[in-house]
């Protein structure tokens, strides 16, 4: 009977060491997985930045082309540009007057009744 506790103690120690070894191996695997995830995340971030940069570059080129087209039209026909801006200004003035009349009318809540 005296030998039973020693063998049980040795078994417990060997089981504990085996668990500790497995835990250490699992921690190593988790470290590898974390590194893999970090590498993938960095790669995806780089790709996203490159894609966004390319899109922004294309958009800037398109905007530059459109701006150049508008400026060419303005140089070719300044009368049309003046007419467009004048019409927009008059329309804005008319809207402002209508809002002002609505806000200042004493008895009515709205312009239309």
Number of C-alpha atoms within 10 A of each C-alpha: 5 6 8 9 10 11 11 11 12 12 12 12 12 12 12 12 12 12 12 12 12 12 12 12 12 12 12 12 12 12 12 12 12 12 12 12 12 12 12 12 12 12 12 12 12 12 12 12 12 12 12 12 12 12 12 12 12 12 12 12 12 12 12 12 12 12 12 12 12 13 11 12 13 14 11 11 10 12 11 12 15 12 11 11 12 12 12 12 12 11 12 12 12 12 12 12 12 12 13 12 13 15 13 12 11 8 7 11 11 12 13 6 6
